[in-house]
Amino acid sequence: MLTEYAFWFLSFVAIFSALAMIFSKNPVYSVLSLILTFFAIAGHYFLLNAQFLAAVHIIVYAGAIMVLFLYVIMMLNLNRLEEDKKSTWMKFLSVAAGGLLLFVLLAVVKRTDEITITAQAANSDCGLVENLGKVLYNDYLLPFELASILFLGAMVGAVYLSKKELA
Amino acid sequence: MELLPNVTMNHYLLVSVILFVIGVAGILFRRNAIIMFMCVELMLNAVNITLVAFSKVWGQSDAQVFVFFIMVVAAAEVAVGLAILMMLYRNMHTTSTDVLDKLKW
């Protein structure tokens, strides 16, 4: 019962703060709303027995990525109200397009057959770090190493791009 | 099947769909490139919720490993993307996509 209420609470927090992220005029408020969304998503991970993933999610997203966003916004001095020059007609069209996509995806979800797997459902410790590490370092060793190369490339690229004397 | 009491897989799919559509609508709705980046992050996280829910349904860890890789790609993308945005701001003094349209057509 408590977890059911927690699910609905986290879902509403995630959706409303995501909407606040889109509609707030000040970019700093957008970042803070998105951080709230990420915390709600981390709560969903906790409810789904993915404790390690929830911790990593908070550390990576709220701790690193959103701080980077905030840092860039502060450094570029964008934390002022910006006038949006987009016409109301275009805004209406974008909301309508989003609504149509929502309609299509909701129809897909509605027609989905209810999943009926019960044999492995009792295995609730698959989100623990021990099992995750076994899967990651046995079955997904090559993608793991490729991810490290990707990170190296991204790091070099970011440093190179933000150099001042770049032609 | 019920992942939590009275909460089925379809509930999680619904939450994920709504968050994904908010991300798509935000990219169409806003002109600020930084906000558009944040909408991309929101879409990636909507997919992550689906993956974790399916991981719980099947009782296997593979989907959670995929979530790790999505986080890795998101972090790399943000680092490079924000560096590009800083460069653009240094040269053009704006992050609005109304001005930064040299690559359009």
HADDOCK unambig.tbl for C-alpha pairs under 7 A between the chains (distance, minus, plus):
assign (segid A and resid 1 and name CA) (segid B and resid 5 and name CA) 6.51 0.50 0.50
assign (segid A and resid 3 and name CA) (segid B and resid 4 and name CA) 6.75 0.50 0.50
assign (segid A and resid 4 and name CA) (segid B and resid 4 and name CA) 6.66 0.50 0.50
assign (segid A and resid 4 and name CA) (segid B and resid 5 and name CA) 6.13 0.50 0.50
assign (segid A and resid 4 and name CA) (segid B and resid 6 and name CA) 6.53 0.50 0.50
assign (segid A and resid 4 and name CA) (segid B and resid 7 and name CA) 6.51 0.50 0.50
assign (segid A and resid 11 and name CA) (segid B and resid 15 and name CA) 6.50 0.50 0.50
assign (segid A and resid 15 and name CA) (segid B and resid 19 and name CA) 6.26 0.50 0.50
assign (segid A and resid 18 and name CA) (segid B and resid 22 and name CA) 6.95 0.50 0.50
assign (segid A and resid 19 and name CA) (segid B and resid 22 and name CA) 6.81 0.50 0.50
assign (segid A and resid 22 and name CA) (segid B and resid 26 and name CA) 5.52 0.50 0.50
assign (segid A and resid 48 and name CA) (segid B and resid 53 and name CA) 6.62 0.50 0.50
assign (segid A and resid 48 and name CA) (segid B and resid 56 and name CA) 6.42 0.50 0.50
assign (segid A and resid 65 and name CA) (segid B and resid 75 and name CA) 6.59 0.50 0.50
assign (segid A and resid 91 and name CA) (segid B and resid 29 and name CA) 5.72 0.50 0.50
assign (segid A and resid 94 and name CA) (segid B and resid 25 and name CA) 6.12 0.50 0.50
assign (segid A and resid 94 and name CA) (segid B and resid 28 and name CA) 5.27 0.50 0.50
assign (segid A and resid 94 and name CA) (segid B and resid 29 and name CA) 5.58 0.50 0.50
assign (segid A and resid 95 and name CA) (segid B and resid 25 and name CA) 5.99 0.50 0.50
assign (segid A and resid 98 and name CA) (segid B and resid 21 and name CA) 5.95 0.50 0.50
assign (segid A and resid 98 and name CA) (segid B and resid 24 and name CA) 6.48 0.50 0.50
assign (segid A and resid 98 and name CA) (segid B and resid 25 and name CA) 4.79 0.50 0.50
assign (segid A and resid 101 and name CA) (segid B and resid 21 and name CA) 6.80 0.50 0.50
assign (segid A and resid 102 and name CA) (segid B and resid 18 and name CA) 6.87 0.50 0.50
assign (segid A and resid 102 and name CA) (segid B and resid 21 and name CA) 5.88 0.50 0.50
assign (segid A and resid 105 and name CA) (segid B and resid 17 and name CA) 6.68 0.50 0.50
assign (segid A and resid 109 and name CA) (segid B and resid 10 and name CA) 6.79 0.50 0.50
assign (segid A and resid 109 and name CA) (segid B and resid 13 and name CA) 6.87 0.50 0.50
assign (segid A and resid 114 and name CA) (segid B and resid 1 and name CA) 6.77 0.50 0.50
assign (segid A and resid 115 and name CA) (segid B and resid 1 and name CA) 5.79 0.50 0.50
assign (segid A and resid 116 and name CA) (segid B and resid 1 and name CA) 5.59 0.50 0.50
assign (segid A and resid 117 and name CA) (segid B and resid 1 and name CA) 6.94 0.50 0.50
assign (segid A and resid 120 and name CA) (segid B and resid 58 and name CA) 6.15 0.50 0.50
assign (segid A and resid 120 and name CA) (segid B and resid 59 and name CA) 5.39 0.50 0.50
assign (segid A and resid 121 and name CA) (segid B and resid 57 and name CA) 6.12 0.50 0.50
assign (segid A and resid 121 and name CA) (segid B and resid 58 and name CA) 6.45 0.50 0.50
assign (segid A and resid 121 and name CA) (segid B and resid 59 and name CA) 5.54 0.50 0.50
assign (segid A and resid 123 and name CA) (segid B and resid 59 and name CA) 5.33 0.50 0.50
assign (segid A and resid 124 and name CA) (segid B and resid 59 and name CA) 6.58 0.50 0.50
assign (segid A and resid 126 and name CA) (segid B and resid 59 and name CA) 6.35 0.50 0.50
assign (segid A and resid 126 and name CA) (segid B and resid 60 and name CA) 5.85 0.50 0.50
assign (segid A and resid 126 and name CA) (segid B and resid 61 and name CA) 5.27 0.50 0.50
assign (segid A and resid 127 and name CA) (segid B and resid 61 and name CA) 6.40 0.50 0.50
assign (segid A and resid 132 and name CA) (segid B and resid 61 and name CA) 5.97 0.50 0.50
assign (segid A and resid 132 and name CA) (segid B and resid 65 and name CA) 6.96 0.50 0.50
assign (segid A and resid 135 and name CA) (segid B and resid 61 and name CA) 6.87 0.50 0.50
assign (segid A and resid 135 and name CA) (segid B and resid 62 and name CA) 6.82 0.50 0.50
assign (segid A and resid 136 and name CA) (segid B and resid 65 and name CA) 6.35 0.50 0.50
assign (segid A and resid 147 and name CA) (segid B and resid 72 and name CA) 6.90 0.50 0.50
assign (segid A and resid 151 and name CA) (segid B and resid 76 and name CA) 5.94 0.50 0.50
assign (segid A and resid 154 and name CA) (segid B and resid 76 and name CA) 5.40 0.50 0.50
assign (segid A and resid 154 and name CA) (segid B and resid 79 and name CA) 6.80 0.50 0.50
assign (segid A and resid 154 and name CA) (segid B and resid 80 and name CA) 5.98 0.50 0.50
assign (segid A and resid 157 and name CA) (segid B and resid 80 and name CA) 6.40 0.50 0.50
assign (segid A and resid 158 and name CA) (segid B and resid 79 and name CA) 6.08 0.50 0.50
assign (segid A and resid 158 and name CA) (segid B and resid 80 and name CA) 4.86 0.50 0.50
assign (segid A and resid 158 and name CA) (segid B and resid 83 and name CA) 5.37 0.50 0.50
assign (segid A and resid 161 and name CA) (segid B and resid 83 and name CA) 5.88 0.50 0.50
assign (segid A and resid 161 and name CA) (segid B and resid 84 and name CA) 6.40 0.50 0.50
assign (segid A and resid 161 and name CA) (segid B and resid 87 and name CA) 6.91 0.50 0.50
assign (segid A and resid 162 and name CA) (segid B and resid 83 and name CA) 5.55 0.50 0.50
assign (segid A and resid 162 and name CA) (segid B and resid 86 and name CA) 6.91 0.50 0.50
assign (segid A and resid 162 and name CA) (segid B and resid 87 and name CA) 6.15 0.50 0.50
